[in-house]
Amino acid sequence: MKIKDIPEENRPRERFLKNGPDALSDAELLAVLLGNGTKNENVIDMANRLLSAYGIASLSSLSFSELMEIKGIGKAKAMQIKAAFELTNRVKQEKKTYINNASDVFALFRLRLTKKKKENFIVLMLDSKNKVIGEEIVSVGILDSAIIHPREIFNPAIKNSASKIILVHNHPSGDSTPSSEDIEITEKLIEAGNLLSITVLDHVIIGEGFWSYRQDR
C-alpha cells in the first residue's frame, strides 16, 4: 500500500499536525523522521520493519555505515537517523549537569564512546560546584604524550572559565585498563592544572566498564 492510499487521518504527518507528537507511536514518529519510503515499501512499513528488527535502543547505536547496509536506507536517511539520535544524546547530557563521581562521567559518555573505533580524548569542563559547563574533543587517535599538550587541554577550560576539568577518553578494545602513557599524560596535566589553578579532578577511561585515576589507582 502506498502512503497516498492510506486515509489522511491515519497518515503520520497528518496525525502529528492534528494531535501532536505525543499521540504518535514509535513507528509513526520514525516514519515522520524518514519522510518517505521506497517504490516497494511505504514509510510506515519501513519504520515498523526497522523497529521490529532492531528496536529503538539498538537502532540508535548503529553506525552510519551499518545503517546504510539496511535495505531502503541510503545516505540521506542514515544521516537523518544519526542526527536525530545525536540530538537526543545531547539533550540527555545537558540534563545531567552535575558530576559527583566517575560513574557519572561513565553514564555521560558511555553511549557515545563505546562504539568509537578510535580513541577520543575529551576535556569535560566544570564550574566550582561540579556543574558541567562544556566539553571539547582535543584529540582523535592513539594517545601520545607528545600530542596531548597542556595548551590544547587548558585553552578551552580558560575560555569557558572552568575551575575544574575531567579528562575522558575511550579504549576501543573495550578494556579500560590504563597504559603507562595514560598515567603519564594524567600526571603531567595535573601538574599543569595546579600551575593554572584549574583542578584536574579525574581521568576516566571508557571501555565496557570504566577506570578512574582518582578511584582505581
C-alpha angles and dihedrals in degrees: 000000000000118000090245089060091059113091109261094240089060098049115107097234094048091047089049091053094045102039106017129242094291090069094057127092121235090260092050092050090050089048090054089050094049092047099201143017131221135275091272102033131043119226095254092055090046092052092048091049092052094048093045091051099042114005121222097283096051092042090055092054096052115110123237091258092047091053091051090056089064115098111260096014114113131170095286096050092042089053092048092052094045092046093051094051092044090055089049090052091050092051089052090050092052091051090053093065104152127065117205102163145349091280089064090052091050091050090050097051106023098096094045100044108034092073096046116117093204133047113265117199112204134183112214110201124209137182124231091280094052093255113151110246100169149325136219135193106228101174140019118193137036110344115250123179088218090060100040096074119179089235091064091047101047101036093078090043091054092046091052094044091238116174093193138025137193121208114222132183139155134233107216090205089068092238108118094192108130123241123224086255090056091053092046093051092048095051093045091053094046089056092048091049091053090056091051095042090241111128118224098213098185149330111232121193114203122212130127082315128004142254124212124202090210098043105032107037 
